[in-house]
Amino acid sequence: MSADDGFQVRIIRSKKRRKTISGKLVEGNVVEIRAPASMSDEELRPFIERILKGFRRDRGKEKLSDEDLEERTKRLNKKYFGGKLRWSSVRWSTRQDKIFGSCTPDSRTIRISYRLAKAPTWVLDYVIVHELAHLLEPNHSKRFWGLVNRYPLTERARGYLIALGFIDEE
């Protein structure tokens, strides 16, 4: 079976499998779907579409690069800080498992956790705005939060990160 976006679907049916359906990207663009033998193609179709939708979403996020992150940061700087902030680098980091981002004001470097590559873009934008604000305020003072709260989805994004366990409730 072939999807219109380049994914090839391979269905593996099992008599041992009674209810569950799973999907796994196995080689390049081949998605292996495991399903009960008793399930018809018609019954399976909505599950396959849901699984493919997730792979499509993730495939787009995998293409994120440091250059894309830099461009996104420039847009957010312009929108929320009037384009006045300057930094030496903005990069994805694979060394941030317990935090979602960091800013070192002295060296003007910003690092964003690779774990956010799969987060909704509005959460990523919040984290970038949060780290940009540290270039002006290196702490979490009332002035700092005033800068961060320029981003209208701050509370929603913080709730998302709290739910994921990225940040503690304060």
C-alpha positions, 0 to 999 in steps of 0.5 A: 500500500502506498500513501500519497506523501511518499510513505509505503505502508506494509501491513502485518496481520497476526492471529495472536493480536486481538485488539491493538494496532501499532505503526513503526517507521522501519526503513526510510519511508516504509511504515510497518502496521501491525494489526489483528488478522481479523480486522478488514482493510476498511476497519484498519484505514482510519488507524493507518491514517492517524499513524501516518499523520503522526509520522508526517508531523514528526518528519517535518520536525526532524528537518529543523536545523540550527539555521531554522532555529536562528531564523525563528529567533530573529522573527521572534526578536523582531516581533516581541523585542523590536529586533533590538536583541543580539546574540552570538549563537542559537543552537539545538542542544542534545545535552539538555535532558532536564531543562528546555533551554538556556541562555548565557548572557555573558557569551550571549549564547542560547541553547534549546533542548532537542526534546522540543523539536517535537513540541508544538511550535507555539511551545518552541516559540515560548521557550525562545522568547523566554531565553531571549528575555534572559539577554536583558534580564539574567534572572527570573525577576518581575521585569523578566516575566514582564518581558516573557509575557509579551508572548501571548501563549506564555501561560499555555506553553508553561502548562504544556511544559509542566505537564511534560515534566520539563518544568516544576510548577511554581 
